[in-house]
């Protein structure tokens, strides 16, 4: 046999055996991007898995803060090691870390077959032997439990926040049209999705670029009409210039969860000014008051940053008092990460790491007590819950006031009770801890 022919036979055989394993790190935006990639690959007839075994690996990286970058780099190195051991054939890297540090990564970890930025999906697909199909609106291979899915309404960010590297990695704000998002929601609903989680770098900016004005309220009105969708949850709403018509829609439409993720980052005016947040303590406090007055039952989730350059003890004490007074239903606290090419990088990172950690622990200790008190008040009440999964001896669900992965879970003893995964159930809360609720199903 001619050697060239023999080689072709070998190549054809190996192509048939190719299985592409997509590994996702970072936030829900990355989960969404991985799902789009996997949908495109499947449409091109490729065998694709998510965080399973495959001879071709695509790592979707995060480059947001130091811990995330370390995790991404360690994951890349782990798969390079597997490549050296012959366990995988090729390793490709995509996502935010790749967008931000491509030249450095190419130099430091040259064994990666190729690096792709956040906007290079067609090029990545080409290398994987697939064609980018524009007509695949909303065709994703979802990786979340079948009952909920993320819906990315826009990409990028135009906010100037001094500490944030997202615009460097994701570019400027670009909305997806209402029509396309409705098509995507309809396709998800047909697959059994009951809850849509709206995500963006800043969901309140939605529509400004396409329609010349903020259109989040209009988008919500369109999405509630999608048959099969029963919950719509809003994530990552920027506090400055929050469109008040969104509150009206939330009040009027029972499908929209009384839940808002609104990252505030800090409350001391000098820090807010340095962070370029475009707001003040007084404005922020008033905004939260408006939310509570409009919807007393609303669950507000926020995130805070401690240890930002020049954060004084006085600034920190003010932040602690703010947390005590506001009694947020959900709160996450990050230590400041000094990121190159951001405006805050010009400042001296002058608070020691152990002091940053101490401050974060103090905030979370206050929040833990608040969460415990708020959860105790739920004991004896019945909530409509969406059941996500079974884990160990418990069925795990959530109320409309809880988002997956970051908030409270409702645990139902599987030895005593049965609830259907992917469906809603009325759960009577019998016990509560800081961050979990325990309950049993009640018949209507």
Helices and strands as residue ranges (DSSP letters): H 3-17, E 19-24, H 28-43, E 47-50, E 56-61, H 66-84, E 90-95, H 96-108, E 114-115, H 121-127, E 148-152, E 154-155, H 166-170, E 174-175, H 178-190, E 195-199, G 203-205, H 208-211, H 216-223, E 231-234, H 245-252, E 256-261, H 269-274, H 281-294, E 299-306, H 313-326, E 330-335, G 343-346, H 353-376, E 382-391, E 394-398, E 409-413, E 424-432, E 436-441
